[in-house]
Amino acid sequence: MGGITSSIAAKFAFFPPTPPSYTVITDEICGGKLVIPELPRRENLDVLKLKTRKGNEILAVHLKHPKATSTILYSHGNAADLGQMFELFVELSIRLRVNLMGYDYSGYGQSTGKPTEYNTYADIEAAYKCLKDQYDVKDEQIILYGQSVGSGPTLDLASQLPDLRAVVLHSPILSGLRVLYPVKRTYWFDIYKNIDKVGTVSCPVLVIHGTADDVVNCTHGKQLWELSKEKYEPLWVNGGGHCNLELYPEYIKHMKKFVSTVGKSKASTDGSKIKKLQSDEQSNQSESKSSDASEISSDNADVSRNSLDSRLDKSKKSSKPEKTRMSVDSDERYRKTKCLIW
């Protein structure tokens, strides 16, 4: 019954970009290595095909940072694919000094199969297992990051792994049905029942949500944060929408502080030290600015000109951040059909 329900829900919950924003080819010169020709070549990039327990083959990318002590496993929203997200992945890896793996859900990009709730659970499991088996990443080093509908597979996996470093919920949903209706209880036919799972997550949880989100109301993020067991200082982006939070200066500043803080707190078994570490990190922000600048400069040739830094500069000059390529708020095709863009 759950599979049937998920398939029905998929008709209004998933909108893979059509056609996909990228292709995948095998580069015989590089020993049969997979490459995405639409993306710039990078020595620290692996393009991967992963088999899921549902029998689908999904595409994933892994970015390695030389100074990383954490790895982000990023689950994107419901109307984007890896080609559209890649620029952000590169910039997050550089700015946060983390390794990062992103993947496409079944039926997205060059991944096979159809997008359903339960397929996305199998998809994130395949990506997680790849990190463990191929890159020898420990749970204590993994930060699960779920954006919008990606909060579903993120919290499902996080609820099963007690030793994760942390979880980030970016414009998350309480559940699929609650995006449409303010229901007070969970129904059997609902999808992505995050409201029932977030309380079982034992690692620090950061929630980021825009106060002007007209797709998934900010109350979703606030309630998930309240239900979290180990709360980290949330980020409520004043005036932020559903698809533009990375354009605000406070986004990357808060993320840097978070990644550094949970990295230190994991070394201690006393979870109560997180608040102290947060205040310590605040005092160290100015010290890290110069080293960040030099590191970004060294990677400048590899990063697109439409970088996060340049977009952040623009956002400081205007109260209206520019739309990113990942944004679907302006997509008339979805507006006309009144579909859910999570």
N, C-alpha and C positions, 0 to 999 in steps of 0.2 A: 504493500500500500504506500509506503514511504517513497518508493521509487516512482510510482505513478504520480503521486502528488508533486514530487520534485520536477517531473517532466512537464506537468501542466504549468507549474510556477515559472519554469524556464521560458515560457512563451512571453512573459512580461517582465522577467527579471534580468535577462541577459541580452546584450546587444553587441556582439563582436563586430569590430570595424569590417565593412565589406566594400571593396576587397581589403584583405589584410595590408597593413602598411609596410610589410617587408617580405622577403623571400629568403630561402636558405639553399645554399649550394655546397657541394663538396670541392674543396680546393686540393687537387691532386698534387700540385707543386709543394704544398705544405704537408704532404703525407696523408691526405684524405681528411684533413681537418675541416669541420663545418664552419662556414662563414656566412654572415649576413651582408650581402653586397651593398645594401642601402646604408649601412653604418660604417663609420670610419674604422680602419684596422687599428687594433690596440694589442700590444704584447701581453697585457694583463687580462685579456678577455678570452673566456671559453664559451663556445656555443655548444649546447648539449641537447640530445634527444633522450628523454627519459620514459621508461615504460611504467605505467601505473597498474595498480592491482585490478582496475576495471578493464584492462586490456587496451587502453588508449596510449598514444605516444605524444608526449607534450614537449614543447620547446622551452628551454631555459637558458639564461645567460649567467655567467659567474664572473664578477670583477674582483680582482685581487689588489689589495693595498699593502705596500711593503711594511707599514707600521701598524697594521691592524691587530687588535686584540679581541675584536668582536666581529661577528658576521650577521648581517641583516638578511632575513628571508622575507622578501617583499611580495605581498599579494595585492594586485592592482584592482581598480574599480571595474564596473561592468560594461563600460563602453570604450575601453582602450586595449591596446595590445603592446607587446614588447617593443616594437619599432617606435611607437609613440612615447613610451616610458623611458627609453634608453638614455636620453640626454639627462633626465633627472637622476637616473641610477648612477651615471658617471659622476655627476656633481655631488650627490650624497656621499659616494665612496670617498671622493677627494676631501670634501669639507669635514666629514665626520671621522675620517681615517678608519674606515671599516671595509671589510670584504662585503660584497653584496651579491645575493642571488635573487633574480627575478624570474618568473615563469609565466607562461600563458596557460590559461585554463583549457580544458578539452573543448574543441570547437572554436578556439580563438587563434588568430594568427596562423601559424603553420602546425598547430596541434591538431591531432585527429579526434574524432568522436564528437559528441554533442555536449553543450554546456548544461549541466544540471547541478543541483545542490550537492548530491552525493559524489558526483564526478569531481567537483572542486575539492572535496575532502580527500579523495584519492590522489588528486593532482599535488596538493601541498605535501602529502605524505611522501610522494615520490621525490619531490624536491628536497625535503628534509633528509630522506635516506641517502640521497646523493651527497649532501653535505657531510653526512656521517661517514659514508663508505669511501667516497672518492677524495674528499678534502680533509678527512680526519678531524672534523669539527666536533667539539664536545657540546653537550646541551648547555653547559654553563657559559658558553661563548655565543650562544644564539639569541638574537633579538628578533622576534616575530613582529612583522609590520603589516597591518591590514588596513587598506584604504577603502572606505565605503563598503561595497559588497564584499571586499576582501577581508573585512572584519569577521565574516562568517567562517571561512576555512581557518583563519588565524586563531580565533578563539576555540574552535573545535579541536585543533591540534594542541593549543596551549593547555587546554583542560586535561590533556592526557600526559603532559610532560611536567613533572614537579620541579625539575632542576634548571629550567630555562633562565637565561640572564634577565630578560625583560620582554614586555609586549608593548607595542605602540598601536593605538587605535585612532585612525585618522578619518574624521567625518564618519564614524561608525553608525550602524543601525542596531536598534534593539531587537528587531526581527523584521522579516519581509512584510508581514501583514501590518505591523505597526507603522511602517512608512506611509501606508495608505489610510489606516484608520487608528484612532487612539484607543485601541482595545485594552482592557484591564487584565485580561488573562491570556494564557498561551493556548492556542487551538492546535489540534493534531495536524491540520493541513497547513500550518504556518511553515515557513522556511527560515533557516539561519536564526535559530532561537538563542541569540547571543545573551539575552536577558537572563536565561536560565543557566548559562555556562560561565559567565564572567566571574561569578563568585567562587568558582572552583579553581581559578588560576592562582597559583601560589607565589608567582614572581611579581616584581614591581610592574604596574600598569600605568602608562602615560596615555591620556586622552587629549586629542587635539581636535577642536571643532570651531567652525566659524559662527559668529553670533547672527549673521545674516544669511545663513544657509537656507535657501527656499526649496531644497530638494529633500534633505533629511534634517529635520528641525534639530537645533542645538540641544533640545531636551533629551534627545537620544544619547548624545555623548555624556551629558551631565548625569543621567540616570545610571549609565554603565560605570561611570567613575564612582558614583556613590556606592554601587554594589560591589566594587572591586575590593578584594581582601587586602592587598598591599598597594595603597594609593601613592602615586607619584604626583607632584604638583602639576595640575592640568594646564593646558594652554587654550584659553577661550579667545580666539582671534577676533577682535572688535571690527565688525564690518565685513569679515571674511565670508565668502560664499562656499559653495560645495567643491569647486574644482580649482581654486586659486590660492590656497593657503600657503603654498611654498613660495609665493611671491612676496609675502610679508617678512620684513627683517626679523621679527620675533620668532618666526618659525625655525630658521636655521640656528639662531642663537639658543633657543630652548632645546632643540635636538642635540646640539653639541654638549650642552650642560648635562642633559639626560644620559647620553652615551658614556660620558666621562664618569658621572656619578654612579651609575649601575655597575660600571666596570670596577670601581673601587669597592662598592658595597658587597659585591659578590665574593671579594676576598675575605670579608668578615661574615661570620655566621649570625651576627646580631643585626637583624633587620631594622631595629630601632635606630641604627646609626645613619639611616638614609637622610634624615632631616639635617643632621650635622654635616654630612657630606655635601648636601645641596648648598648649604651656606658657605662651606669651604670652596666649592666650585665657583660660586659667585665672585669671591674675592680673587680667583685665579683667572677670570675671563680676560682681563687686560693683558696678562702675561702671554696668553696663547695667540693674541691677534697678529703679532709680527711673524711668528712661525707659520701661521695659516697663510699669510700673504705670500711668503716665499714659496710655500708648497704649491699654492694655486698657480703662482707664476710659472713654476717649473712644468706644470701640466698644461699650460695655456695652449700650447700648439695642438694638443689632442682634444681639447674641449671646444664644442661648438661656440660660435660667436654669440649666439643667443643664450649665454650662460646664465646661471642662477644669480651670479654676482651682478651682471649688468641689469637683469630684471629687477633685482632688489633695489639697485640705485634708482631705477625709474619709479619704483613703488614709493620711495621716499619723497619724490617730487610730486606725486599725485596721490590723491586719496582713493583713486580707482585703479587698482592693479590691472595690468594688461592681462588678457586671456592667454593661457598657455596652450600648446598644441594638444595637451591632454584634456582640456576643458571641453565639455559637451553641453554646457549651459546654452550656447548660442546655436546649437544644431537644430535647425527648424524641423528636420525630419522627425526628431524625437518630440519636439514641442507639439507638433501638429497631432501626433498620435497619443500624446499625453502618457507616454511610457515612463517607467521608472528608470531614472538615471542615477544609480547608486555609486 
